[in-house]
Amino acid sequence: MEQAKLAHYLGNLKGAETSYPFGPEVLVYKIKGKMFALITENEKGCRVNLKAQPNDVEVLVDEFVAITPGYHMNKRHWITVQLGGDVPTSMVEDLADRSYQLIVSKLTKKLQLELELLAHVYK
């Protein structure tokens, strides 16, 4: 998956906002102020950090070369996916959706309702 395609995909998730709180090299995606993805690029290429269930982290790290415990993140709850590796585009999108949903599920009921109302405004 290309960086631009991933950035577009993440940006189109309902209520997603972007910022650069860690400097110009780290694009952060948030939902209602809570981070669900980070895109970075270095000499090895582009990678994305995504939130995941602890059990999923272990399985994914064992199954894919391009998935490692979250770089500069809580390694129990975050994964880093090296784009262009052995993880298919559809799976990167699925992991991004799961990350987003994990964060949404932890939001207060009020914030979840605000997010739900966003969908009705844009329809």
N, CA, C and O atoms as a GROMACS GRO file, in nm:
protein
  492
    1MET      N    1   0.085  -0.118   0.000
    1MET     CA    2   0.000   0.000   0.000
    1MET      C    3   0.090   0.124   0.000
    1MET      O    4   0.191   0.129   0.070
    2GLU      N    5   0.051   0.221  -0.078
    2GLU     CA    6   0.128   0.346  -0.086
    2GLU      C    7   0.086   0.441   0.026
    2GLU      O    8  -0.026   0.436   0.075
    3GLN      N    9   0.179   0.527   0.065
    3GLN     CA   10   0.156   0.622   0.173
    3GLN      C   11   0.037   0.713   0.141
    3GLN      O   12  -0.048   0.736   0.227
    4ALA      N   13   0.030   0.764   0.020
    4ALA     CA   14  -0.078   0.856  -0.016
    4ALA      C   15  -0.214   0.787  -0.008
    4ALA      O   16  -0.312   0.847   0.038
    5LYS      N   17  -0.221   0.662  -0.051
    5LYS     CA   18  -0.346   0.588  -0.046
    5LYS      C   19  -0.388   0.563   0.099
    5LYS      O   20  -0.505   0.576   0.133
    6LEU      N   21  -0.291   0.528   0.183
    6LEU     CA   22  -0.322   0.506   0.325
    6LEU      C   23  -0.367   0.635   0.391
    6LEU      O   24  -0.464   0.636   0.467
    7ALA      N   25  -0.297   0.744   0.364
    7ALA     CA   26  -0.333   0.874   0.421
    7ALA      C   27  -0.476   0.912   0.381
    7ALA      O   28  -0.552   0.962   0.464
    8HIS      N   29  -0.511   0.889   0.256
    8HIS     CA   30  -0.646   0.918   0.208
    8HIS      C   31  -0.748   0.830   0.280
    8HIS      O   32  -0.853   0.877   0.323
    9TYR      N   33  -0.716   0.701   0.294
    9TYR     CA   34  -0.807   0.607   0.359
    9TYR      C   35  -0.832   0.649   0.504
    9TYR      O   36  -0.947   0.658   0.548
   10LEU      N   37  -0.724   0.676   0.578
   10LEU     CA   38  -0.737   0.715   0.719
   10LEU      C   39  -0.812   0.847   0.732
   10LEU      O   40  -0.894   0.863   0.823
   11GLY      N   41  -0.784   0.940   0.644
   11GLY     CA   42  -0.849   1.071   0.649
   11GLY      C   43  -0.997   1.066   0.621
   11GLY      O   44  -1.071   1.157   0.660
   12ASN      N   45  -1.043   0.961   0.554
   12ASN     CA   46  -1.185   0.948   0.521
   12ASN      C   47  -1.265   0.873   0.627
   12ASN      O   48  -1.386   0.857   0.612
   13LEU      N   49  -1.200   0.828   0.733
   13LEU     CA   50  -1.276   0.766   0.841
   13LEU      C   51  -1.354   0.876   0.914
   13LEU      O   52  -1.305   0.986   0.934
   14LYS      N   53  -1.476   0.844   0.952
   14LYS     CA   54  -1.569   0.942   1.007
   14LYS      C   55  -1.510   1.020   1.124
   14LYS      O   56  -1.474   0.962   1.227
   15GLY      N   57  -1.500   1.152   1.109
   15GLY     CA   58  -1.454   1.238   1.215
   15GLY      C   59  -1.302   1.243   1.233
   15GLY      O   60  -1.253   1.307   1.326
   16ALA      N   61  -1.228   1.177   1.145
   16ALA     CA   62  -1.081   1.174   1.159
   16ALA      C   63  -1.022   1.314   1.139
   16ALA      O   64  -1.064   1.388   1.050
   17GLU      N   65  -0.925   1.347   1.222
   17GLU     CA   66  -0.854   1.474   1.213
   17GLU      C   67  -0.705   1.445   1.210
   17GLU      O   68  -0.659   1.346   1.267
   18THR      N   69  -0.629   1.530   1.142
   18THR     CA   70  -0.485   1.511   1.132
   18THR      C   71  -0.411   1.627   1.197
   18THR      O   72  -0.460   1.739   1.206
   19SER      N   73  -0.290   1.596   1.243
   19SER     CA   74  -0.203   1.698   1.299
   19SER      C   75  -0.060   1.646   1.298
   19SER      O   76  -0.034   1.529   1.268
   20TYR      N   77   0.033   1.735   1.331
   20TYR     CA   78   0.175   1.702   1.338
   20TYR      C   79   0.228   1.739   1.477
   20TYR      O   80   0.316   1.825   1.486
   21PRO      N   81   0.178   1.677   1.584
   21PRO     CA   82   0.221   1.717   1.718
   21PRO      C   83   0.365   1.677   1.752
   21PRO      O   84   0.424   1.731   1.846
   22PHE      N   85   0.422   1.583   1.677
   22PHE     CA   86   0.558   1.535   1.705
   22PHE      C   87   0.659   1.587   1.603
   22PHE      O   88   0.772   1.538   1.598
   23GLY      N   89   0.621   1.685   1.523
   23GLY     CA   90   0.709   1.740   1.421
   23GLY      C   91   0.660   1.706   1.282
   23GLY      O   92   0.567   1.628   1.265
   24PRO      N   93   0.723   1.766   1.181
   24PRO     CA   94   0.674   1.754   1.043
   24PRO      C   95   0.688   1.614   0.982
   24PRO      O   96   0.633   1.588   0.875
   25GLU      N   97   0.759   1.524   1.048
   25GLU     CA   98   0.780   1.391   0.991
   25GLU      C   99   0.680   1.286   1.041
   25GLU      O  100   0.684   1.171   0.996
   26VAL      N  101   0.592   1.323   1.132
   26VAL     CA  102   0.496   1.227   1.188
   26VAL      C  103   0.354   1.281   1.173
   26VAL      O  104   0.315   1.376   1.241
   27LEU      N  105   0.278   1.220   1.083
   27LEU     CA  106   0.139   1.259   1.060
   27LEU      C  107   0.050   1.175   1.153
   27LEU      O  108   0.047   1.053   1.143
   28VAL      N  109  -0.021   1.242   1.243
   28VAL     CA  110  -0.104   1.175   1.343
   28VAL      C  111  -0.252   1.188   1.306
   28VAL      O  112  -0.299   1.295   1.267
   29TYR      N  113  -0.323   1.077   1.320
   29TYR     CA  114  -0.467   1.074   1.297
   29TYR      C  115  -0.536   1.054   1.431
   29TYR      O  116  -0.500   0.965   1.508
   30LYS      N  117  -0.636   1.140   1.457
   30LYS     CA  118  -0.710   1.133   1.583
   30LYS      C  119  -0.859   1.130   1.555
   30LYS      O  120  -0.907   1.176   1.452
   31ILE      N  121  -0.930   1.073   1.652
   31ILE     CA  122  -1.075   1.078   1.652
   31ILE      C  123  -1.117   1.134   1.788
   31ILE      O  124  -1.089   1.074   1.891
   32LYS      N  125  -1.183   1.249   1.787
   32LYS     CA  126  -1.225   1.317   1.910
   32LYS      C  127  -1.108   1.334   2.006
   32LYS      O  128  -1.122   1.315   2.127
   33GLY      N  129  -0.991   1.369   1.951
   33GLY     CA  130  -0.874   1.398   2.032
   33GLY      C  131  -0.790   1.278   2.072
   33GLY      O  132  -0.688   1.294   2.138
   34LYS      N  133  -0.832   1.158   2.034
   34LYS     CA  134  -0.760   1.036   2.070
   34LYS      C  135  -0.692   0.978   1.945
   34LYS      O  136  -0.755   0.962   1.841
   35MET      N  137  -0.565   0.947   1.959
   35MET     CA  138  -0.484   0.900   1.848
   35MET      C  139  -0.520   0.755   1.811
   35MET      O  140  -0.532   0.669   1.898
   36PHE      N  141  -0.536   0.730   1.679
   36PHE     CA  142  -0.559   0.593   1.634
   36PHE      C  143  -0.460   0.550   1.526
   36PHE      O  144  -0.454   0.431   1.494
   37ALA      N  145  -0.382   0.642   1.470
   37ALA     CA  146  -0.282   0.606   1.369
   37ALA      C  147  -0.176   0.714   1.358
   37ALA      O  148  -0.202   0.832   1.380
   38LEU      N  149  -0.053   0.671   1.322
   38LEU     CA  150   0.057   0.763   1.295
   38LEU      C  151   0.128   0.713   1.171
   38LEU      O  152   0.159   0.594   1.160
   39ILE      N  153   0.155   0.801   1.078
   39ILE     CA  154   0.231   0.765   0.958
   39ILE      C  155   0.366   0.836   0.965
   39ILE      O  156   0.374   0.957   0.987
   40THR      N  157   0.471   0.758   0.945
   40THR     CA  158   0.607   0.814   0.941
   40THR      C  159   0.680   0.759   0.820
   40THR      O  160   0.645   0.654   0.767
   41GLU      N  161   0.783   0.831   0.780
   41GLU     CA  162   0.866   0.784   0.669
   41GLU      C  163   1.012   0.804   0.708
   41GLU      O  164   1.049   0.907   0.764
   42ASN      N  165   1.093   0.704   0.678
   42ASN     CA  166   1.236   0.714   0.702
   42ASN      C  167   1.310   0.646   0.586
   42ASN      O  168   1.251   0.617   0.482
   43GLU      N  169   1.439   0.620   0.606
   43GLU     CA  170   1.520   0.560   0.500
   43GLU      C  171   1.471   0.420   0.460
   43GLU      O  172   1.500   0.373   0.350
   44LYS      N  173   1.398   0.354   0.549
   44LYS     CA  174   1.345   0.220   0.520
   44LYS      C  175   1.210   0.225   0.449
   44LYS      O  176   1.160   0.121   0.405
   45GLY      N  177   1.152   0.342   0.439
   45GLY     CA  178   1.022   0.357   0.374
   45GLY      C  179   0.917   0.410   0.469
   45GLY      O  180   0.947   0.469   0.573
   46CYS      N  181   0.794   0.388   0.432
   46CYS     CA  182   0.680   0.439   0.508
   46CYS      C  183   0.626   0.330   0.601
   46CYS      O  184   0.622   0.212   0.566
   47ARG      N  185   0.585   0.374   0.719
   47ARG     CA  186   0.525   0.280   0.814
   47ARG      C  187   0.411   0.351   0.886
   47ARG      O  188   0.406   0.473   0.894
   48VAL      N  189   0.321   0.269   0.940
   48VAL     CA  190   0.207   0.323   1.014
   48VAL      C  191   0.196   0.250   1.147
   48VAL      O  192   0.209   0.127   1.154
   49ASN      N  193   0.172   0.326   1.253
   49ASN     CA  194   0.144   0.268   1.384
   49ASN      C  195  -0.007   0.266   1.403
   49ASN      O  196  -0.075   0.365   1.376
   50LEU      N  197  -0.057   0.151   1.448
   50LEU     CA  198  -0.200   0.134   1.469
   50LEU      C  199  -0.226   0.068   1.604
   50LEU      O  200  -0.148  -0.016   1.648
   51LYS      N  201  -0.334   0.105   1.667
   51LYS     CA  202  -0.374   0.045   1.793
   51LYS      C  203  -0.430  -0.095   1.763
   51LYS      O  204  -0.493  -0.117   1.660
   52ALA      N  205  -0.406  -0.189   1.856
   52ALA     CA  206  -0.455  -0.326   1.837
   52ALA      C  207  -0.479  -0.391   1.973
   52ALA      O  208  -0.426  -0.348   2.075
   53GLN      N  209  -0.560  -0.494   1.972
   53GLN     CA  210  -0.581  -0.573   2.093
   53GLN      C  211  -0.452  -0.647   2.126
   53GLN      O  212  -0.384  -0.693   2.034
   54PRO      N  213  -0.415  -0.659   2.254
   54PRO     CA  214  -0.290  -0.728   2.291
   54PRO      C  215  -0.275  -0.868   2.230
   54PRO      O  216  -0.166  -0.904   2.186
   55ASN      N  217  -0.382  -0.946   2.229
   55ASN     CA  218  -0.374  -1.081   2.169
   55ASN      C  219  -0.346  -1.074   2.020
   55ASN      O  220  -0.272  -1.157   1.966
   56ASP      N  221  -0.403  -0.976   1.953
   56ASP     CA  222  -0.381  -0.959   1.810
   56ASP      C  223  -0.237  -0.916   1.782
   56ASP      O  224  -0.178  -0.958   1.682
   57VAL      N  225  -0.181  -0.834   1.869
   57VAL     CA  226  -0.043  -0.788   1.850
   57VAL      C  227   0.049  -0.908   1.841
   57VAL      O  228   0.131  -0.917   1.749
   58GLU      N  229   0.038  -1.000   1.934
   58GLU     CA  230   0.125  -1.118   1.936
   58GLU      C  231   0.111  -1.200   1.808
   58GLU      O  232   0.212  -1.240   1.749
   59VAL      N  233  -0.011  -1.225   1.767
   59VAL     CA  234  -0.036  -1.306   1.647
   59VAL      C  235   0.017  -1.238   1.522
   59VAL      O  236   0.084  -1.300   1.440
   60LEU      N  237  -0.012  -1.110   1.507
   60LEU     CA  238   0.030  -1.036   1.388
   60LEU      C  239   0.182  -1.027   1.378
   60LEU      O  240   0.238  -1.042   1.269
   61VAL      N  241   0.249  -1.003   1.489
   61VAL     CA  242   0.395  -0.993   1.489
   61VAL      C  243   0.457  -1.128   1.450
   61VAL      O  244   0.558  -1.132   1.380
   62ASP      N  245   0.397  -1.236   1.494
   62ASP     CA  246   0.447  -1.369   1.460
   62ASP      C  247   0.420  -1.406   1.315
   62ASP      O  248   0.499  -1.477   1.253
   63GLU      N  249   0.309  -1.358   1.261
   63GLU     CA  250   0.264  -1.398   1.128
   63GLU      C  251   0.326  -1.317   1.013
   63GLU      O  252   0.347  -1.371   0.905
   64PHE      N  253   0.357  -1.189   1.036
   64PHE     CA  254   0.404  -1.101   0.928
   64PHE      C  255   0.539  -1.041   0.960
   64PHE      O  256   0.562  -0.991   1.071
   65VAL      N  257   0.628  -1.044   0.864
   65VAL     CA  258   0.760  -0.983   0.879
   65VAL      C  259   0.746  -0.831   0.890
   65VAL      O  260   0.821  -0.768   0.964
   66ALA      N  261   0.652  -0.774   0.816
   66ALA     CA  262   0.635  -0.629   0.810
   66ALA      C  263   0.558  -0.570   0.929
   66ALA      O  264   0.536  -0.450   0.933
   67ILE      N  265   0.518  -0.654   1.024
   67ILE     CA  266   0.448  -0.605   1.143
   67ILE      C  267   0.537  -0.631   1.265
   67ILE      O  268   0.580  -0.743   1.291
   68THR      N  269   0.562  -0.523   1.339
   68THR     CA  270   0.642  -0.530   1.461
   68THR      C  271   0.566  -0.463   1.574
   68THR      O  272   0.470  -0.390   1.549
   69PRO      N  273   0.607  -0.486   1.698
   69PRO     CA  274   0.543  -0.412   1.807
   69PRO      C  275   0.559  -0.262   1.783
   69PRO      O  276   0.657  -0.219   1.722
   70GLY      N  277   0.465  -0.184   1.828
   70GLY     CA  278   0.459  -0.040   1.801
   70GLY      C  279   0.588   0.036   1.830
   70GLY      O  280   0.636   0.036   1.943
   71TYR      N  281   0.641   0.100   1.729
   71TYR     CA  282   0.763   0.178   1.740
   71TYR      C  283   0.734   0.305   1.821
   71TYR      O  284   0.646   0.382   1.784
   72HIS      N  285   0.806   0.326   1.928
   72HIS     CA  286   0.787   0.440   2.020
   72HIS      C  287   0.647   0.443   2.080
   72HIS      O  288   0.597   0.550   2.117
   73MET      N  289   0.584   0.328   2.091
   73MET     CA  290   0.448   0.320   2.146
   73MET      C  291   0.446   0.208   2.250
   73MET      O  292   0.544   0.136   2.267
   74ASN      N  293   0.334   0.192   2.318
   74ASN     CA  294   0.316   0.080   2.409
   74ASN      C  295   0.312  -0.047   2.324
   74ASN      O  296   0.217  -0.068   2.249
   75LYS      N  297   0.412  -0.130   2.335
   75LYS     CA  298   0.429  -0.246   2.247
   75LYS      C  299   0.324  -0.354   2.269
   75LYS      O  300   0.311  -0.446   2.188
   76ARG      N  301   0.250  -0.343   2.375
   76ARG     CA  302   0.144  -0.439   2.401
   76ARG      C  303   0.014  -0.400   2.328
   76ARG      O  304  -0.068  -0.486   2.296
   77HIS      N  305  -0.002  -0.271   2.303
   77HIS     CA  306  -0.128  -0.221   2.247
   77HIS      C  307  -0.116  -0.159   2.108
   77HIS      O  308  -0.216  -0.119   2.050
   78TRP      N  309   0.005  -0.150   2.055
   78TRP     CA  310   0.024  -0.087   1.925
   78TRP      C  311   0.113  -0.175   1.836
   78TRP      O  312   0.200  -0.247   1.884
   79ILE      N  313   0.088  -0.167   1.706
   79ILE     CA  314   0.173  -0.235   1.608
   79ILE      C  315   0.225  -0.132   1.508
   79ILE      O  316   0.166  -0.026   1.489
   80THR      N  317   0.337  -0.165   1.447
   80THR     CA  318   0.391  -0.085   1.338
   80THR      C  319   0.389  -0.172   1.214
   80THR      O  320   0.442  -0.283   1.215
   81VAL      N  321   0.329  -0.122   1.107
   81VAL     CA  322   0.322  -0.194   0.980
   81VAL      C  323   0.410  -0.121   0.879
   81VAL      O  324   0.388  -0.004   0.849
   82GLN      N  325   0.509  -0.191   0.828
   82GLN     CA  326   0.596  -0.138   0.722
   82GLN      C  327   0.522  -0.153   0.590
   82GLN      O  328   0.495  -0.265   0.547
   83LEU      N  329   0.488  -0.041   0.526
   83LEU     CA  330   0.414  -0.048   0.400
   83LEU      C  331   0.504  -0.104   0.291
   83LEU      O  332   0.625  -0.084   0.292
   84GLY      N  333   0.443  -0.175   0.199
   84GLY     CA  334   0.519  -0.237   0.090
   84GLY      C  335   0.578  -0.372   0.129
   84GLY      O  336   0.650  -0.433   0.051
   85GLY      N  337   0.546  -0.418   0.250
   85GLY     CA  338   0.596  -0.547   0.297
   85GLY      C  339   0.499  -0.659   0.263
   85GLY      O  340   0.432  -0.656   0.160
   86ASP      N  341   0.494  -0.758   0.350
   86ASP     CA  342   0.413  -0.877   0.324
   86ASP      C  343   0.269  -0.866   0.375
   86ASP      O  344   0.198  -0.966   0.383
   87VAL      N  345   0.225  -0.745   0.408
   87VAL     CA  346   0.088  -0.726   0.454
   87VAL      C  347   0.006  -0.669   0.338
   87VAL      O  348   0.034  -0.559   0.290
   88PRO      N  349  -0.097  -0.743   0.292
   88PRO     CA  350  -0.178  -0.695   0.180
   88PRO      C  351  -0.252  -0.564   0.214
   88PRO      O  352  -0.283  -0.538   0.330
   89THR      N  353  -0.279  -0.485   0.112
   89THR     CA  354  -0.350  -0.359   0.127
   89THR      C  355  -0.481  -0.376   0.203
   89THR      O  356  -0.513  -0.297   0.291
   90SER      N  357  -0.557  -0.478   0.170
   90SER     CA  358  -0.686  -0.499   0.235
   90SER      C  359  -0.669  -0.523   0.385
   90SER      O  360  -0.753  -0.484   0.465
   91MET      N  361  -0.560  -0.588   0.422
   91MET     CA  362  -0.536  -0.613   0.564
   91MET      C  363  -0.492  -0.485   0.636
   91MET      O  364  -0.530  -0.463   0.751
   92VAL      N  365  -0.412  -0.403   0.570
   92VAL     CA  366  -0.372  -0.275   0.630
   92VAL      C  367  -0.497  -0.191   0.655
   92VAL      O  368  -0.510  -0.128   0.761
   93GLU      N  369  -0.589  -0.190   0.560
   93GLU     CA  370  -0.713  -0.115   0.578
   93GLU      C  371  -0.796  -0.173   0.692
   93GLU      O  372  -0.854  -0.099   0.771
   94ASP      N  373  -0.801  -0.306   0.702
   94ASP     CA  374  -0.874  -0.371   0.810
   94ASP      C  375  -0.811  -0.338   0.946
   94ASP      O  376  -0.883  -0.311   1.042
   95LEU      N  377  -0.680  -0.341   0.954
   95LEU     CA  378  -0.611  -0.306   1.078
   95LEU      C  379  -0.636  -0.160   1.116
   95LEU      O  380  -0.650  -0.128   1.234
   96ALA      N  381  -0.641  -0.073   1.015
   96ALA     CA  382  -0.671   0.069   1.039
   96ALA      C  383  -0.814   0.084   1.093
   96ALA      O  384  -0.838   0.161   1.186
   97ASP      N  385  -0.908   0.011   1.033
   97ASP     CA  386  -1.046   0.016   1.081
   97ASP      C  387  -1.058  -0.034   1.224
   97ASP      O  388  -1.130   0.025   1.305
   98ARG      N  389  -0.986  -0.141   1.255
   98ARG     CA  390  -0.989  -0.195   1.391
   98ARG      C  391  -0.930  -0.095   1.491
   98ARG      O  392  -0.982  -0.080   1.602
   99SER      N  393  -0.823  -0.029   1.453
   99SER     CA  394  -0.760   0.071   1.539
   99SER      C  395  -0.860   0.183   1.568
   99SER      O  396  -0.879   0.224   1.682
  100TYR      N  397  -0.922   0.231   1.463
  100TYR     CA  398  -1.024   0.337   1.474
  100TYR      C  399  -1.136   0.292   1.568
  100TYR      O  400  -1.176   0.367   1.657
  101GLN      N  401  -1.188   0.171   1.547
  101GLN     CA  402  -1.299   0.121   1.628
  101GLN      C  403  -1.260   0.102   1.774
  101GLN      O  404  -1.341   0.126   1.864
  102LEU      N  405  -1.136   0.060   1.799
  102LEU     CA  406  -1.089   0.047   1.937
  102LEU      C  407  -1.095   0.181   2.009
  102LEU      O  408  -1.138   0.189   2.124
  103ILE      N  409  -1.053   0.285   1.941
  103ILE     CA  410  -1.054   0.417   2.002
  103ILE      C  411  -1.198   0.466   2.020
  103ILE      O  412  -1.233   0.519   2.126
  104VAL      N  413  -1.281   0.449   1.920
  104VAL     CA  414  -1.421   0.491   1.930
  104VAL      C  415  -1.490   0.420   2.045
  104VAL      O  416  -1.569   0.481   2.117
  105SER      N  417  -1.462   0.292   2.064
  105SER     CA  418  -1.528   0.215   2.170
  105SER      C  419  -1.491   0.264   2.309
  105SER      O  420  -1.564   0.240   2.405
  106LYS      N  421  -1.378   0.333   2.322
  106LYS     CA  422  -1.333   0.384   2.451
  106LYS      C  423  -1.377   0.528   2.477
  106LYS      O  424  -1.356   0.582   2.586
  107LEU      N  425  -1.437   0.591   2.376
  107LEU     CA  426  -1.485   0.728   2.393
  107LEU      C  427  -1.607   0.729   2.486
  107LEU      O  428  -1.675   0.628   2.502
  108THR      N  429  -1.632   0.843   2.546
  108THR     CA  430  -1.752   0.856   2.629
  108THR      C  431  -1.876   0.844   2.539
  108THR      O  432  -1.868   0.863   2.418
  109LYS      N  433  -1.987   0.811   2.600
  109LYS     CA  434  -2.112   0.799   2.523
  109LYS      C  435  -2.145   0.931   2.454
  109LYS      O  436  -2.196   0.931   2.342
  110LYS      N  437  -2.117   1.042   2.520
  110LYS     CA  438  -2.144   1.173   2.461
  110LYS      C  439  -2.062   1.193   2.334
  110LYS      O  440  -2.115   1.237   2.232
  111LEU      N  441  -1.932   1.160   2.339
  111LEU     CA  442  -1.847   1.176   2.221
  111LEU      C  443  -1.887   1.078   2.111
  111LEU      O  444  -1.881   1.112   1.993
  112GLN      N  445  -1.926   0.957   2.149
  112GLN     CA  446  -1.973   0.861   2.049
  112GLN      C  447  -2.098   0.912   1.979
  112GLN      O  448  -2.113   0.895   1.858
  113LEU      N  449  -2.188   0.975   2.053
  113LEU     CA  450  -2.309   1.033   1.994
  113LEU      C  451  -2.273   1.148   1.901
  113LEU      O  452  -2.330   1.158   1.792
  114GLU      N  453  -2.181   1.234   1.941
  114GLU     CA  454  -2.136   1.343   1.854
  114GLU      C  455  -2.080   1.287   1.723
  114GLU      O  456  -2.106   1.341   1.616
  115LEU      N  457  -2.004   1.181   1.734
  115LEU     CA  458  -1.946   1.117   1.616
  115LEU      C  459  -2.056   1.058   1.527
  115LEU      O  460  -2.051   1.070   1.405
  116GLU      N  461  -2.152   0.996   1.589
  116GLU     CA  462  -2.264   0.939   1.514
  116GLU      C  463  -2.342   1.049   1.441
  116GLU      O  464  -2.385   1.029   1.328
  117LEU      N  465  -2.360   1.162   1.505
  117LEU     CA  466  -2.433   1.272   1.443
  117LEU      C  467  -2.358   1.330   1.324
  117LEU      O  468  -2.420   1.382   1.231
  118LEU      N  469  -2.224   1.321   1.325
  118LEU     CA  470  -2.146   1.365   1.210
  118LEU      C  471  -2.187   1.292   1.084
  118LEU      O  472  -2.194   1.352   0.976
  119ALA      N  473  -2.215   1.163   1.097
  119ALA     CA  474  -2.252   1.083   0.981
  119ALA      C  475  -2.381   1.135   0.919
  119ALA      O  476  -2.396   1.138   0.796
  120HIS      N  477  -2.473   1.177   1.004
  120HIS     CA  478  -2.601   1.226   0.952
  120HIS      C  479  -2.589   1.363   0.886
  120HIS      O  480  -2.666   1.395   0.796
  121VAL      N  481  -2.495   1.441   0.929
  121VAL     CA  482  -2.474   1.574   0.870
  121VAL      C  483  -2.423   1.561   0.727
  121VAL      O  484  -2.463   1.639   0.640
  122TYR      N  485  -2.335   1.464   0.701
  122TYR     CA  486  -2.272   1.451   0.571
  122TYR      C  487  -2.348   1.365   0.472
  122TYR      O  488  -2.311   1.356   0.355
  123LYS      N  489  -2.456   1.301   0.517
  123LYS     CA  490  -2.530   1.212   0.426
  123LYS      C  491  -2.620   1.291   0.334
  123LYS      O  492  -2.690   1.232   0.251
   0.00000   0.00000   0.00000
